[in-house]
Amino acid sequence: MDRPTKPLAAVRAAPLACLALACLTTACGAPPEVAGAPRPPVWSPPAPASVQPTPAPPPTATTNAGAGGTIAGEAPNPAPLPEALDPDVIPAGVKPSGFVAVWADATFFVEPRDDAATLAMATFEGDTRRQRLGQTIPFVVRGAAGDFVEVSAVPLTRPEPPYLPDADAHCSWFAFSTNELVTDLTLYVRRRDLAPVLAQPLERAFPDGTRHRFAPGTPVLRATSGVLAFMPTAVVPVADAPLAFSYATAPPPFQLIGPASKFRVTRTDVDLRLGGLPFRLRDRLFTPLAGEIQERGDSVLFPLRSRCGEHLVEIPASAVGRYREPSHGSGGGTALGIGGIGTGFGSAQTRKVQKGTVLRTADKRPAAKLARDLYLTADQAPCVDVHPRASSVFLASPKVERPAIALRLCADPKAIQPHQWFTPGGERLQGLKRGARPAGTR
């Protein structure tokens, strides 16, 4: 008897289901609601029947939708936040060092001069920077002279594809990335394009039991009252904070979903409080998780964790539910990845440039190194086209325009070496036409 098989549509839909599951387990944290399936029990402490969820306050003249409860280009999630002010600019005489957060819409120069070739990673259509808190790119400072700061990409000890959060990523919406042909790419930005950040951890505890601890490098903006600090899940008001324009240490590694997660936030239309100041979670795909919570009658103290720090906030009990880790089924989970960008090879490529060779701009400035061997044909120049870009480390990232850009970098022709290809049996392929086969092979 023939065994029953799955419908073809179900087989084709499996990759899409895996991708959706990967989203929920990497960037979102909570499984989707399935129609007709029983909903998990919602935790709620004993409370009088008359207790109702905290109603959403109406927007006021001080509501800052762009920097507050929403992201530019999204439907607003009103939050009673003070209005953000225009970003501070690094004072003259202050020399950045360590790491910096560069605004994603900054102009990048290939040489430290005004008439040099430029690159743009992103553009903020119709918005100002005060509406784009956290939309920055972390870089390592290589040097500073005059109005320019030399920067390079932040090295990751465990690099992953740009659409998956990385434990080594800094507190920012974006990360700098390029193709896999080059490494140690350096660029220049103007001082005015450095975003204000926290140089040191900012830790405070409050009488109401809440507390915050912001990590170094957290983007911040002054507001009409106090300071606004960035988190992927929310913009958090702080009574006061010292602003800086570089930071010496990277945030510690962060695990998005802990093995003991038992609770989750189920609503984003309620006020959270930190030190008595209200704010709201972004109305997006983020679902904060927690292993433990503290009961407080009709509210609970819920920990918010991210690469930007750890905070204990007060939230209505009606907005907290049980978390049930999604099942991966018998298939053992999902796997996502991006293949490398190859230079290709063939018998016509009779020359190569070795990995680690310095690549230079059109003005002969050293700008990067080859990340691997570059194979060339007899008439091919020792150059590569580099595509720098602002890649989001989150699936639910802000909407920005990403211009198509390319930067041509070349090695010194003296670095070219002859190269020979061999068959698995050791037979030379040099001099054969592309597509030809050596004698005795199939």
C-alpha positions as CSV (number, residue, x, y, z in Angstrom):
1,M,0.0,0.0,0.0
2,D,1.3,3.5,-0.8
3,R,2.0,5.7,2.1
4,P,0.0,8.9,2.3
5,T,2.0,12.0,1.4
6,K,1.8,15.6,2.3
7,P,0.0,17.9,-0.2
8,L,2.5,19.7,-2.5
9,A,1.3,23.1,-1.1
10,A,2.2,22.1,2.4
11,V,5.7,21.0,1.3
12,R,6.3,24.3,-0.5
13,A,5.0,26.3,2.5
14,A,7.5,24.6,4.9
15,P,10.4,27.0,4.2
16,L,8.1,30.0,4.8
17,A,7.0,28.5,8.1
18,C,10.6,27.9,9.1
19,L,11.4,31.5,8.3
20,A,8.5,32.8,10.4
21,L,9.6,30.6,13.3
22,A,13.1,31.9,13.0
23,C,11.8,35.5,13.3
24,L,9.9,34.7,16.4
25,T,12.8,32.9,18.1
26,T,15.5,35.4,17.2
27,A,14.1,38.9,17.1
28,C,10.6,38.7,18.4
29,G,10.7,36.2,21.2
30,A,7.1,35.0,21.3
31,P,5.2,32.4,19.2
32,P,2.4,33.5,16.9
33,E,-1.2,33.0,17.8
34,V,-2.7,30.0,16.0
35,A,-6.3,30.2,15.0
36,G,-8.4,27.7,16.9
37,A,-5.6,26.7,19.2
38,P,-6.0,27.1,23.0
39,R,-4.3,30.2,24.3
40,P,-1.8,29.9,27.1
41,P,-3.0,30.8,30.5
42,V,-2.4,34.4,31.4
43,W,-0.8,35.1,34.8
44,S,-2.4,37.7,36.9
45,P,-2.1,38.2,40.6
46,P,-5.3,38.4,42.8
47,A,-6.9,41.8,42.4
48,P,-10.3,43.4,43.0
49,A,-12.8,43.0,40.2
50,S,-12.9,46.8,39.8
51,V,-9.3,47.1,38.8
52,Q,-9.0,47.9,35.1
53,P,-6.0,48.1,32.8
54,T,-4.4,51.5,32.8
55,P,-6.0,53.4,29.9
56,A,-3.8,54.8,27.1
57,P,-3.3,58.6,27.6
58,P,-4.2,60.8,24.7
59,P,-1.3,62.4,22.8
60,T,-0.3,65.8,24.1
61,A,1.7,68.7,22.8
62,T,4.8,67.2,24.4
63,T,4.4,63.7,22.8
64,N,7.4,63.0,20.6
65,A,6.2,60.3,18.3
66,G,9.4,60.0,16.2
67,A,11.8,59.5,19.1
68,G,9.2,58.0,21.5
69,G,6.9,55.1,21.1
70,T,7.3,54.6,17.4
71,I,9.8,54.5,14.6
72,A,9.8,56.9,11.7
73,G,7.5,55.6,9.0
74,E,5.4,53.5,11.4
75,A,1.9,54.0,12.8
76,P,2.3,56.0,16.1
77,N,2.1,54.4,19.5
78,P,1.6,57.6,21.6
79,A,3.8,57.8,24.7
80,P,3.8,60.5,27.3
81,L,7.5,61.4,26.6
82,P,9.1,64.9,26.6
83,E,10.0,66.2,23.2
84,A,13.5,65.4,22.0
85,L,15.8,68.3,21.1
86,D,18.2,68.5,18.2
87,P,21.2,66.3,18.9
88,D,24.2,67.8,20.7
89,V,27.4,68.2,18.6
90,I,30.8,67.2,19.9
91,P,32.6,70.3,21.4
92,A,35.7,71.6,19.8
93,G,38.8,70.2,21.4
94,V,37.2,66.9,22.5
95,K,39.0,64.0,20.8
96,P,37.0,60.8,20.4
97,S,38.6,57.5,21.1
98,G,37.5,53.8,21.5
99,F,34.1,53.5,19.9
100,V,31.7,56.0,18.4
101,A,28.1,55.9,17.2
102,V,27.8,57.6,13.7
103,W,24.4,58.8,12.5
104,A,23.2,56.4,9.7
105,D,22.6,59.3,7.3
106,A,26.1,60.6,7.7
107,T,28.3,61.3,4.7
108,F,31.4,59.0,4.6
109,F,34.6,60.2,2.9
110,V,37.3,58.0,1.4
111,E,39.9,60.7,2.2
112,P,40.0,63.2,5.0
113,R,39.2,66.2,2.9
114,D,36.1,68.0,1.7
115,D,36.6,67.3,-2.0
116,A,37.2,63.5,-1.6
117,A,34.8,60.9,-2.9
118,T,31.9,60.2,-0.6
119,L,29.5,57.4,0.3
120,A,26.0,57.4,1.9
121,M,24.8,54.4,3.9
122,A,21.3,55.6,4.5
123,T,19.0,58.6,4.2
124,F,16.3,59.9,6.6
125,E,13.4,60.9,4.3
126,G,11.4,63.7,5.8
127,D,12.7,63.3,9.3
128,T,15.3,65.0,11.5
129,R,17.9,63.2,13.6
130,R,16.0,64.0,16.8
131,Q,13.2,61.7,15.4
132,R,15.7,58.9,14.7
133,L,17.2,58.1,18.2
134,G,19.2,54.9,18.0
135,Q,19.5,54.9,14.2
136,T,23.3,55.0,14.3
137,I,26.2,52.7,13.3
138,P,28.9,51.8,15.7
139,F,32.5,52.2,14.6
140,V,36.0,51.9,16.0
141,V,38.0,55.1,16.1
142,R,41.3,54.9,14.2
143,G,42.3,58.5,14.5
144,A,41.1,62.1,14.4
145,A,42.5,65.2,12.8
146,G,40.8,68.5,12.2
147,D,37.2,68.1,11.3
148,F,37.5,64.4,10.4
149,V,37.4,61.2,12.4
150,E,38.9,58.0,10.9
151,V,36.7,55.0,11.6
152,S,36.5,51.3,10.7
153,A,34.0,48.5,11.3
154,V,33.5,47.1,14.8
155,P,35.1,43.6,14.8
156,L,32.8,40.8,15.9
157,T,34.2,37.7,17.6
158,R,31.2,35.7,16.4
159,P,30.0,37.3,13.2
160,E,26.6,36.2,11.9
161,P,24.4,37.2,8.9
162,P,23.3,40.8,9.2
163,Y,19.6,39.9,9.7
164,L,20.3,37.9,12.9
165,P,21.0,39.7,16.2
166,D,24.6,39.1,17.3
167,A,25.7,38.8,20.9
168,D,28.6,41.2,20.2
169,A,26.6,43.9,18.5
170,H,26.6,47.4,20.1
171,C,23.5,49.3,21.3
172,S,22.3,50.6,17.9
173,W,19.7,49.9,15.2
174,F,22.4,49.3,12.6
175,A,25.8,47.7,12.0
176,F,28.3,48.4,9.3
177,S,28.9,45.6,6.8
178,T,30.4,45.1,3.4
179,N,31.0,42.1,1.1
180,E,33.4,39.4,2.2
181,L,36.2,40.3,-0.2
182,V,37.7,42.9,2.1
183,T,38.5,43.5,5.8
184,D,39.7,46.5,7.9
185,L,38.0,49.0,5.6
186,T,38.5,52.5,6.9
187,L,36.5,55.7,6.1
188,Y,36.2,59.2,7.4
189,V,33.3,61.1,8.9
190,R,32.9,64.7,10.1
191,R,32.8,65.4,13.8
192,R,29.3,66.7,13.6
193,D,28.0,63.3,12.5
194,L,28.9,61.6,15.8
195,A,25.8,60.9,17.9
196,P,25.7,61.6,21.6
197,V,26.0,58.4,23.7
198,L,26.7,57.3,27.3
199,A,30.4,56.9,27.9
200,Q,30.0,54.9,31.1
201,P,27.3,52.5,32.5
202,L,24.4,54.6,34.0
203,E,22.9,52.7,36.9
204,R,20.3,54.0,39.4
205,A,17.7,52.5,41.8
206,F,14.5,54.3,42.7
207,P,12.3,54.2,45.8
208,D,9.4,52.6,43.9
209,G,11.5,49.4,43.3
210,T,12.4,50.1,39.7
211,R,15.9,50.6,38.5
212,H,17.9,51.0,35.3
213,R,21.4,50.1,34.1
214,F,22.3,51.5,30.6
215,A,25.3,50.1,28.8
216,P,28.2,52.2,27.5
217,G,27.4,53.4,23.9
218,T,23.7,53.8,24.5
219,P,22.5,56.6,22.2
220,V,20.8,59.5,24.0
221,L,19.2,62.8,23.3
222,R,18.4,65.8,25.4
223,A,14.7,66.5,25.8
224,T,12.5,69.3,27.0
225,S,12.7,67.5,30.3
226,G,15.6,65.2,31.1
227,V,17.1,62.8,28.6
228,L,15.8,60.1,26.3
229,A,17.7,56.9,26.1
230,F,17.5,54.3,23.3
231,M,16.5,50.6,23.7
232,P,15.4,48.3,20.8
233,T,12.1,47.8,22.6
234,A,11.4,51.4,23.7
235,V,12.7,54.9,24.2
236,V,13.2,55.4,27.9
237,P,13.0,58.7,29.7
238,V,15.8,59.5,32.2
239,A,15.8,62.4,34.7
240,D,19.4,63.2,33.8
241,A,22.5,61.6,32.2
242,P,26.0,62.8,31.2
243,L,26.3,63.0,27.4
244,A,29.5,62.0,25.6
245,F,30.6,61.3,22.0
246,S,32.7,58.1,22.4
247,Y,33.0,55.2,24.7
248,A,35.9,53.0,25.7
249,T,34.3,49.6,26.2
250,A,31.8,47.5,24.2
251,P,28.6,46.2,25.8
252,P,28.8,42.8,27.3
253,P,27.5,39.8,25.3
254,F,23.7,39.5,25.3
255,Q,21.5,36.4,25.0
256,L,18.1,37.3,23.5
257,I,16.0,34.4,24.8
258,G,17.1,32.9,28.1
259,P,16.6,29.2,28.9
260,A,14.4,30.1,31.9
261,S,12.0,32.6,30.2
262,K,8.5,32.1,31.8
263,F,6.7,35.4,31.3
264,R,6.2,37.9,28.5
265,V,4.6,41.3,27.9
266,T,1.4,40.8,26.0
267,R,0.3,44.4,25.4
268,T,2.0,47.6,24.2
269,D,-0.9,50.0,24.8
270,V,-0.2,50.4,28.5
271,D,2.2,52.7,30.3
272,L,5.4,51.3,31.9
273,R,7.2,53.3,34.6
274,L,10.8,53.6,35.4
275,G,11.7,55.9,38.3
276,G,8.1,57.2,38.2
277,L,8.5,58.3,34.5
278,P,6.1,56.7,32.0
279,F,6.9,55.3,28.6
280,R,5.7,52.6,26.2
281,L,7.0,49.7,24.3
282,R,7.2,50.0,20.6
283,D,4.2,48.6,18.8
284,R,6.2,46.2,16.7
285,L,7.4,42.6,16.8
286,F,9.4,42.8,20.0
287,T,8.1,40.8,23.0
288,P,10.1,41.2,26.2
289,L,10.6,38.0,28.1
290,A,11.5,37.3,31.7
291,G,12.4,34.4,33.9
292,E,11.1,36.0,37.1
293,I,8.8,38.9,38.0
294,Q,7.9,40.6,41.2
295,E,4.2,40.8,42.1
296,R,2.9,44.2,43.4
297,G,-0.9,43.9,43.6
298,D,-2.3,45.2,40.3
299,S,1.2,45.7,38.8
300,V,4.4,43.7,38.6
301,L,8.1,44.6,38.3
302,F,9.2,43.2,35.0
303,P,12.9,43.1,33.8
304,L,13.6,44.6,30.3
305,R,16.9,43.2,28.9
306,S,18.7,44.2,25.7
307,R,22.2,44.8,24.4
308,C,21.6,48.4,25.7
309,G,21.3,47.4,29.3
310,E,19.0,45.9,31.9
311,H,16.1,47.6,33.6
312,L,13.4,46.7,36.2
313,V,10.2,48.5,35.3
314,E,6.7,48.6,36.7
315,I,3.9,47.4,34.3
316,P,0.2,46.6,34.8
317,A,-0.4,43.0,35.7
318,S,-3.0,42.8,32.9
319,A,-0.2,43.3,30.3
320,V,1.8,40.2,31.5
321,G,1.2,36.6,30.4
322,R,2.8,33.2,30.6
323,Y,5.5,32.5,28.0
324,R,5.6,29.1,26.3
325,E,8.7,28.4,24.3
326,P,7.8,27.6,20.7
327,S,8.1,24.0,19.6
328,H,10.4,23.2,16.7
329,G,8.8,19.9,16.0
330,S,10.7,16.7,15.2
331,G,12.8,18.4,12.5
332,G,15.2,19.8,15.1
333,G,14.7,23.5,14.4
334,T,15.7,25.7,11.5
335,A,18.8,27.0,10.0
336,L,19.4,30.3,8.1
337,G,22.6,31.5,6.5
338,I,24.1,33.6,3.8
339,G,26.6,32.1,1.4
340,G,29.9,33.8,0.7
341,I,30.6,36.0,-2.2
342,G,33.0,34.1,-4.4
343,T,35.4,35.5,-7.0
344,G,34.9,32.5,-9.1
345,F,37.7,30.5,-10.6
346,G,38.6,28.8,-13.8
347,S,41.6,27.7,-16.0
348,A,41.7,31.2,-17.5
349,Q,42.5,32.8,-14.2
350,T,46.3,32.5,-14.3
351,R,47.1,35.2,-11.7
352,K,46.3,35.9,-8.1
353,V,46.7,38.5,-5.3
354,Q,47.2,37.0,-1.9
355,K,45.0,37.4,1.1
356,G,46.1,40.3,3.4
357,T,47.3,42.5,0.5
358,V,46.6,46.2,1.1
359,L,43.9,47.8,-1.1
360,R,44.1,51.5,-2.0
361,T,41.7,54.2,-3.1
362,A,42.1,56.0,-6.4
363,D,44.3,58.5,-4.5
364,K,46.6,55.7,-3.4
365,R,45.5,55.8,0.2
366,P,45.5,52.5,2.0
367,A,41.8,51.7,2.8
368,A,41.4,48.0,3.4
369,K,43.0,44.5,3.0
370,L,41.9,41.5,1.0
371,A,40.1,39.0,3.2
372,R,41.0,36.1,0.9
373,D,42.9,35.4,-2.3
374,L,41.8,37.3,-5.4
375,Y,42.1,35.3,-8.7
376,L,42.5,37.2,-11.9
377,T,42.6,36.6,-15.6
378,A,45.5,37.8,-17.8
379,D,43.9,41.1,-18.6
380,Q,42.0,41.7,-15.3
381,A,43.0,44.6,-13.0
382,P,43.7,43.7,-9.3
383,C,40.6,45.6,-8.1
384,V,37.5,44.8,-6.2
385,D,34.2,46.7,-5.9
386,V,33.3,47.1,-2.2
387,H,29.6,47.7,-1.2
388,P,29.5,49.3,2.3
389,R,26.0,49.4,3.8
390,A,24.1,49.9,7.0
391,S,22.6,46.5,7.8
392,S,20.1,46.1,10.6
393,V,20.9,43.5,13.3
394,F,17.1,43.2,13.8
395,L,14.4,41.8,11.6
396,A,12.0,44.6,12.8
397,S,14.3,47.4,11.9
398,P,13.5,51.1,11.1
399,K,12.7,52.0,7.5
400,V,15.6,53.9,5.8
401,E,16.6,54.5,2.2
402,R,19.8,52.6,1.4
403,P,21.5,54.1,-1.7
404,A,23.2,51.7,-4.1
405,I,26.9,52.5,-3.6
406,A,30.2,50.9,-4.6
407,L,33.8,51.8,-3.8
408,R,36.5,50.5,-6.1
409,L,39.8,49.6,-4.3
410,C,42.8,48.2,-6.0
411,A,46.0,46.4,-5.1
412,D,49.5,47.4,-6.3
413,P,50.0,45.6,-9.7
414,K,53.3,44.4,-8.2
415,A,51.4,42.2,-5.8
416,I,50.1,40.0,-8.6
417,Q,51.6,36.5,-8.6
418,P,51.3,33.8,-11.3
419,H,48.9,31.0,-10.4
420,Q,48.3,27.5,-11.7
421,W,45.2,25.4,-11.3
422,F,45.4,21.6,-10.9
423,T,43.0,18.8,-11.3
424,P,42.4,16.5,-8.3
425,G,44.9,14.1,-10.0
426,G,47.6,16.9,-10.0
427,E,47.3,17.7,-13.7
428,R,48.0,21.3,-14.6
429,L,45.1,23.4,-16.0
430,Q,47.1,26.6,-16.8
431,G,46.7,27.7,-20.4
432,L,43.5,25.8,-21.1
433,K,40.6,27.7,-22.5
434,R,37.6,28.2,-20.2
435,G,35.4,25.2,-20.3
436,A,38.0,22.9,-21.9
437,R,38.8,19.6,-20.3
438,P,42.2,18.0,-19.8
439,A,42.9,14.8,-21.7
440,G,41.7,11.8,-19.9
441,T,39.0,13.6,-17.9
442,R,35.2,13.5,-18.3
